[in-house]
Amino acid sequence: MNLLSFRVLLPVMVIFVNIHVSAQKIDSMLNVYRDNFPQEKVHVHFDKSYYNPGETIWFKAYLMSGPFLSDISKSFHAELINEKGVVIQKKVAPVLNASAASDFTIPAGYTDQSLHFRAYTTWMLNFDTSFLYEKMIPVVTAASVAGQSTKNTTTMLQFFPEGGDLVTGIESVVAFKANDRFGMPVNVNGFIKSADGKKISDFTTSHNGMGSLKFSPVNAEMYTAVWKDSTGKENTTLLPVPKSAGLVLSASNSPGSVIFIVKRSDGSDALKQIFLVAHMDQQQVYRASINMSDKLVISGKIPVDQLPSGILQLTVFNSNWQPVAERIVFVNNNDFIFDAYTKTVTKNLNKRGNNIVEIEVPDTLISNLSISITDAAVNVPRQNEDNIYSRLLLTADIKGYVHDPGYYFSSFADSVSKQLNLVMLTHGWRRLNWDNVTHGKLPEIKYAAENYLSLKGNLLGVNPAQLTKDNQLNLILQFKDSSTQVLFVPVMEGGKFATDAMVFYDTAKVYYQLNNYKRNADNLILNVENTLWKGHYFVQPPKFREGLLFPPDNTIATNRDIFEKNISLESDRNKKAKMLQEVVVKGRVRTDVQKLDDRYASGLFKGGDGYNFDLTNDITAAGSMSIFNYLQGKVPGLMISNAMSGTPSLSWRGGSPELFLNEMRTDPQNLSSMSMSDIAYIKVLRPPFMGAIGGGAGGAIAVYTKRGGDVKSDNNFTGIRKVNVNGYSPVREFYAPNYAQNNPLHTLDDIRTTLYWNPFVFLDKERKKVTIHFYNNDISKKLRVIIEGVNELGKLTRVDSMIE
């Protein structure tokens, strides 16, 4: 489902009562914002919550726009920042099926207590950068453990009148929020007094430093809160000064609707005709023109049962279409979850025991999951920390710190809903600037939405006047694994050139020739670079929040200390971990097909889920008339018609597989004409295949022609000039030992804390289950399994379970 179908799901409810002509302008501008400036938001699933220096941070990002998977950006940027605000590492990954994955390695000598993780797309940089993904990652070191006793006693108290203003003579709900200098919640209690010292109302925090009270300002005078913090220290805070005339907007949830009440003071002509607009994700869902010339109070009901769950913003405008009151409400229609289940088939928590876990999604829709299995003793996530539900439905859409956001999605109980309403009252949703909307001002787009990686550049050493339409740039890209891709690129005016979107990793050698150009060809120099944005988005990282670094009882530090003492000294641990990472992978026993895959496949074609055919050792291949004749009957569900013709028809799971020759997109006719003796390897990759444009809903068939040797050398292109160009950040494979195989390196201590990590697990109607095999380390007695993911309709899932 694309983003524009949001219009169908969110019908605009309009009350036609003397609509002002400016309403048409508002409608028009909201449509422009919705269609041309959709907003993206990001959630990131990490393999665990705490890390040691020298460890790898594995992560998977999910991109949404409104309630749907985002199809806006095709490249994802992530930065790792130290406590001084310096970007120490950056990764760029392709976005496939609205998700991306990569990793960071924490420097072995890192000594700070935390790292700051920032993630975004370039499209997000065009808008309010407060909505970039930000997360503080605790790093367990001796210094961080010793520094946990620091206490902060400074408390700040803020008051938030519902709708925005206190108005004389009108009773208002006033929410408040108490926090320390790091934004952590603090409990307070006290009372409100008037300027003459009269006590008006008592108040006390009810949840996470928040609470609310009601009172009616009598005069436009100063009201003062007298309160005590958790230490008993008495403080005073001034409330916002009440307006002598104005309007108060209040809102509340009821089954299937949001009820609003508007109260105005007498004597304000600009408030006798008002307009109320409600919108969600820049989509207007309700508009009313309200005549209050003969009334001071009016109420209404906004139907929300057909809306997706999320934040609804209500704004009241005066007769001149100036915003005068605003309120956000969380709409929860319990429609955002799809079910996923884990089943422990084999449990073995002994030293290096073999475990088998089954993951099931009973739905028929395509689901995209990430799975981490960690030592539960040293991976103790903070209770109610941000997760895929709270991030994509709540914290990605409001400004300011929300403490324990996961709590608000832990239950659908009324008590939790009331506490979530306090979050709505004490935070603002400001993705949409009404001043810009009413004045017809559009966002300035400085950064285009990246469409994967392309190459661009220009030819030097050539007279542009001598170039003709027959000149064409021939490019041979040789990747790290020695696979190649050939491109024929037209040369534009001035010797400039550009390619279409591509996906490759690490660096590539680019060999180049200019077709039909004889004049001074030896002087040609190719200036080429990829189109990825190469900057860092520098904003000062927020102050680290002491209460979020480690649990109050120091559980992580204690368990880590015990864990290390039972295994080895820290220095020995780092040395052996490095040996496991760098050496053991080389010692694996590979099958013939795996060797072919290592030799021929690269990037997203490497490994994967599907069927592999080694034609170099298959004596039946020579007897096949064509590739499609060979494949008939070998792949369950793959239907091939007219295999002997030059125009075969292919179907798999309701789609048509994408075809690739040496990882370049091709057509059936081209493959049909190939001699079977030239083919070494065929991969049939299950749908969806992320290497295909559009997500490869029909899977893919990749055909590889035979090579003379395992590695191509530069001598294959002698006499051709070359340059190097960077691709996406290199992809690392998560390493997990296979103790069923003999390997001398298995004598080393196994002190892994992340036992399994897989960022891309796809399930659908034909494959509803996946089975995971992994080995325990030398000491873990309790394992944590966390699954997060999305399905093709943008529904979300999260599973947090234990193996013990």
Residue, then its C-alpha position, 0 to 999 in steps of 0.5 A: m500500500n502506498l502513502l497516497s492511499f492514506r487519503v482513502l483510509l482517512p476520510v475528512m469529516v467536515i461540518f459546513v457552517n459558514i466556511h471561511v474562504s481560507a479553509q480552502k487554502i488550508d485544505s489545499m496546503l495540507n494536501v500539498y504537504r501530504d503529497n509532496f512532503p511526507q515525513e519519515k520516522v525511524h525505529v532501530h532494533f539493537d541486539k542488546s542494551y549494554y556493550n563492552p569496549g571492543e564489542t560489536i553493536w548490531f542493529k536493524a532499522y525500520l522506516m515508516s511514513g505515517p502508518f505505512l512502510s516508507d517508500i521515500s528513501k533508499s539509503f539509511h545513515a547511522e552515526l556513532i558519537n562519543e560524549k564530546g560530540v565527535v562522530i567516530q564512525k558512520k555507516v550508510a546502508p541501502v533501504l530494502n523493504a523499508s528496512a536497513a541493517s549494519d553494525f558498529t564496532i566500539p573501539a577497544g580502548y573506549t573509556d566513556q560511559s556512553l555512546h550516542f547513536r543517531a540515525y536518519t535519511t537525508w530526506m529527514l534533514n529537510f524538516d525538524t531535526s528534533f525527530l531524528y532517531e537518537k539513542m544513548i548506548p551505555v558502555v560498561t567500563a570500570a570508570s562507568v561502574a565507579g561513577q554510578s553513585t553520582k546523585n543529582t538534586t536539581t528539580m525543575l517543575q513545568f506547568f502546561p494548561e490544556g489547549g495552551d493558555l489559562v483564561t480568566g473565568i474558565e476552568s482549565v486542566v493544568a498538567f505538570k511535569a517535574n524532572d531533574r536536569f537530565g530530564m529524569p522524572v521526580n516526584v513532587n507535591g504542593f499547592i497553588k496559591s493566588a497573588d494574595g496568598k490564598k490557597i487554590s488547589d493541591f497537586t501531587t505527581s501521579h506517574n513518572g513525575m507528571g500529574s494534573l489539576k483543575f482550577s479557574p483563574v479569577n484575575a489575570e494575575m500571577y499564580t504560584a506553585v509552592w512545592k517540595d521535591s523528593t528530598g523535602k526541599e521547598n521550591t516555588t514556580l510561577l504558572p503561566v499568566p492567565k489571559s483576560a480574554g481567550l479560549v480553552l480547548s479540552a479533549s478526551n477519548s471515548p469509544g470510537s471518538v474523541i470528544f472536544i469542548v471549546k470554552r471562550s470568554d465573553g467579549s472577544d469578537a475574533l472568537k465568535q467564529i472559530f474553526l477546528v481542524a484535526h489531522m494525523d500525519q499531515q492528513q486532515v481528518y476533520r474540519a468544523s466551522i463553529n459559530m459561537s456568537d451566541k454561546l460560550v461553550i460548545s462540544g463535538k465528537i470526532p469519529v476516530d474508529q476508522l483511523p489508524s492508531g497514533i497521535l491526533q492533533l486538534t487545532v482551533f483557529n480564530s476568525n482570521w485563521q490564526p491558531v489560538a489553541e491546540r491539543i494532541v490526543f492518542v488514538n488507540n484502535n488496537d489495530f497496530i499489532f500482528d502476532a509472532y510466536t517463539k517455541t523452544v524446540t530444544k533447550n540446552l543451557n549447558k556449556r556450548g549446548n545446541n539450542i533450537v528455537e522456532i519462530e512463527v507468524p500465523d498471518t499470510l502477509i509478508s513479515n520482515l523480522s529481526i531476531s536477537i538471542t543474548d545472555a539474559a544475565v548481562n543483557v537486562p534491558r531497562q524496563n519499559e524502554d523504547n521499543i518498536y511500538s512506542r517509537l513508531l506510534l509515540t516518541a517519533d512524533i512528539k518532542g521532548y524526552v518521554h520516560d519509559p515509553g514502552y510502558y504506555f503500550s504494555s497494557f490497554a488498561d484504562s489506567v495506562s491510557k490515563q497516564l498516556n494522556l498526561v504525556m499528551l498534555t505535557h508534550g507537543w506535536r510540531r511536525l506541522n508549522w501552522d504559520n507556514v501553512t496559513h501563509g502558503k510557505l513550503p519547506e525548503i528541500k536541501y537534501a533529495a531523497e536518495n534513490y540508492l547509490s548511483l555514480k556520477g562524474n565527468l571526463l577530463g582530458v577531452n574537448p567537449a566539442q569533440l564529443t558526439k552522440d555516438n560517444q558512450l562510456n563503457l564502465i566495468l565495475q569490479f567488486k571486492d569479491s572479483s565479480t564484475q558488472v558492465l555498464f554502458v553510460p551515455v556521455m552528456e554535454g560537457g563530458k558529464f555522466a551519471t548511472d541509475a540506482m545501484v547497490f554494491y558494498d565497500t569499494a569497487k574498481v571502475y575500468y573505463q573506455l570512451n567508445n568511438y573516441k580516438r583523439n588523445a584517448d590516452n589522456l582521458i581521466l575519469n572523475v567519478e564518485n557515488t551519489l550518497w550524502k557524505g556529510h555528518y549531521f552535527v548537532q550536539p548530543p543531548k546530555f546523557r541521562e544518569g538514570l538510564l545508564f545502568p540499573p540502580d542495583n548495578t546488576i549489569a556491572t555485577n554480572r559482568d564482573i562475575f562473568e569475566k572472573n569465571i572466564s578470563l582476565e579482560s585483556d585475555r578476553n579481548k585477545k581471544a575474542k579477536m582470534l575467534q572473530e578473525v580466524v575461526v571464520k576462515g576455518r569453516v568447512r564449506t560445501d561445494v555449493q557454498k564455495l561456489d556461492d563465495r566465489y560468484a555471489s556478492g552483496l544481497f545475492k550472497g547466501g540468502d534463502g532459496y535453492n542453489f544449483d551447482l552446474t559444474n558438478d551436475i551431469t544432467a545440466a548438459g542434457s538440458m536445452s536451456i536454463f528454464n528447461y533445467l529448472q523445471g520441476k526443481v523448485p517447488g512452486l516455480m511455474i515455467s511455461n514454454a521453457m523450450s521457446g525463446t519467450p518463456s513465462l515464469s510465475w512464483r507465489g503470484g509474482s514473476p521472478e526477477l532475472f539476473l545474469n552475473e547479478m545484472r538485470t536481464d530478460p528471459q530471451n537473453l537467458s534462453s539463448m545461453s549455452m548450458s556449458d557456459i553456466a557455472y551456478i544458478k541461485v533461485l532466491r525466495p520472495p521477497f528478494m531485496g536486491a530487486i527494485g520494488g522488493g522482488a515480490g516474485g523472488a529472483i533467479a540469478v545465473y552465473t557464467k563460468r570463470g577461469g579462476d577463483v579470482k580475477s586479476d587486474n590483468n584481465f583488463t590490461g590497457i584499460r584505465k581504472v579508478n576506485v569508487n566507494g559503495y555502501s558500508p561493508v556488510r559484516e556477517f554475524y559470527a556464531p560457532n558450529y560446535a558440531q564441527n571439529n575446529p582447533l579454535h574451539t578450545l578457546d573460551d567462548i564468552r559471547t554475550t550475543l549468541y544469535w543475530n539475524p536482521f532479515v527474516f522474512l515469512d509469508k503465507e507459504r513459509k510461516k515458520v523458521t527454525i533457528h539453531f545456535y550454540n550456547n557459550d561457556i557460562s550462560k544459564k538464561l537467554r533472552v529472545i527479542i523479535e521485532g518487525v513489520n508486515e507489508l501493511g505496516k503492522l508491528t510486532r515485538v516478542d520478548s521471551m526467555i529460555e531458562 
